Amino acid sequence: MRNSIFLILLILIIGRMLDLIGPWWLPLIACFGVCAWKAGSGWRGFWIGGFGMALFWLGTALYLENRDVTGLSGKISALFTGNIPVLGVLPGSVPVYLILLLIAFLLGGLAGLSGANLRKL
């Protein structure tokens, strides 16, 4: 458990450094590398990479929204959830964040799984 938290924190730190110098997908290389280095099994790599990337993208999205004065994510959320009554109940940009977390978890999980399986080769 402690090792998993350490690996997730390592993904967050390395991902942030890579995010400063490259495109949006570059932090996924951190998931791949960290899980190839220390994840162990494929399932463990999937979960570590998924949680690491979901936390990273959530933190980045919250940081960028706090700097934004236009409320763009709330407007996008209203645009896409206008005809869906179940999602219309959720406040503000919550639907956008839920979709963001799902995509980030899947991408990070697949990167971590690939890294963990690379180590087995």
matplotlib code that plots the C-alpha trace (Angstrom):
import matplotlib.pyplot as plt

x = [0.0, 2.7, 4.7, 1.6, 1.1, 4.8, 4.5, 1.4, 3.2, 6.2, 3.8, 2.4, 5.8, 7.4, 4.1, 4.1, 7.7, 6.9, 3.7, 5.8, 7.9, 5.5, 2.0, -0.9, 0.0, 3.6, 2.7, 1.4, 5.1, 5.6, 2.9, 4.6, 8.0, 7.1, 5.0, 7.7, 10.2, 8.3, 4.7, 5.1, 1.9, -0.2, -3.3, -1.2, 0.3, -3.2, -4.5, -1.4, -1.3, -5.0, -5.2, -2.0, -3.1, -6.7, -5.3, -2.9, -5.5, -8.0, -5.4, -4.4, -8.1, -8.9, -5.8, -6.7, -10.3, -9.3, -7.3, -10.2, -12.5, -15.0, -16.4, -15.8, -16.1, -19.5, -20.7, -19.4, -21.2, -24.5, -24.1, -23.6, -26.1, -29.0, -31.1, -30.2, -32.2, -30.1, -26.9, -28.7, -29.1, -25.3, -23.9, -21.7, -18.8, -19.2, -20.1, -17.1, -14.9, -16.5, -15.8, -12.2, -11.6, -12.9, -10.7, -7.6, -8.1, -8.4, -5.4, -3.2, -4.3, -3.4, 0.0, 0.7, -0.4, 1.8, 4.8, 4.2, 3.9, 7.0, 9.0, 7.8, 9.3]
y = [0.0, 2.5, 1.5, 2.2, 5.6, 6.3, 5.3, 7.5, 10.5, 9.8, 9.8, 13.1, 14.7, 13.4, 14.0, 17.7, 18.1, 16.6, 18.6, 21.8, 21.0, 19.1, 18.3, 16.9, 13.2, 13.5, 12.7, 9.3, 8.5, 8.9, 6.3, 4.0, 4.5, 4.3, 1.1, -0.5, 0.3, -0.9, -1.9, -5.7, -7.1, -5.8, -5.2, -3.3, -1.2, -0.5, 0.7, 2.8, 4.4, 5.0, 6.7, 8.6, 10.1, 10.7, 12.7, 14.5, 15.6, 16.5, 18.7, 20.3, 21.0, 22.5, 24.7, 25.9, 26.5, 28.6, 30.8, 31.1, 34.0, 33.0, 29.8, 27.9, 24.4, 25.3, 26.5, 23.4, 21.2, 23.1, 22.7, 18.9, 18.1, 20.3, 17.5, 14.9, 15.4, 13.1, 15.0, 18.4, 17.9, 17.9, 21.4, 23.4, 21.5, 18.2, 16.3, 17.6, 16.5, 13.1, 12.5, 13.9, 11.5, 8.5, 9.3, 10.0, 6.8, 4.7, 6.3, 6.2, 2.6, 1.5, 3.3, 1.6, -1.8, -1.4, -0.5, -3.4, -5.8, -4.5, -5.4, -9.0, -9.3]
z = [0.0, 0.9, -2.2, -4.3, -2.8, -3.4, -7.0, -7.5, -6.0, -8.2, -11.2, -10.1, -9.7, -12.9, -14.8, -13.7, -14.8, -18.2, -18.5, -18.3, -21.3, -23.6, -24.8, -22.8, -23.4, -22.1, -18.5, -19.7, -20.3, -16.5, -15.9, -18.4, -16.9, -13.2, -13.7, -15.9, -13.1, -10.0, -10.5, -10.5, -12.0, -14.8, -12.7, -10.1, -13.0, -14.3, -11.0, -10.1, -13.5, -13.6, -10.2, -10.8, -14.1, -12.8, -9.9, -12.1, -14.6, -11.9, -10.2, -13.4, -14.4, -11.0, -11.2, -14.6, -13.7, -10.6, -13.0, -15.5, -15.1, -17.8, -16.3, -19.5, -18.0, -16.5, -19.9, -21.7, -19.0, -19.6, -23.3, -23.2, -20.4, -21.4, -22.8, -20.2, -17.0, -14.8, -15.6, -15.5, -11.7, -11.1, -10.3, -12.6, -14.2, -12.3, -15.5, -17.3, -14.4, -14.3, -18.0, -17.5, -14.7, -16.6, -19.7, -17.5, -15.5, -18.6, -20.4, -17.3, -16.6, -20.1, -19.9, -16.5, -17.8, -20.8, -18.6, -16.2, -19.1, -20.7, -17.6, -18.0, -21.5]

ax = plt.figure().add_subplot(projection="3d")
ax.plot(x, y, z, "-o")
ax.set_aspect("equal")
plt.show()
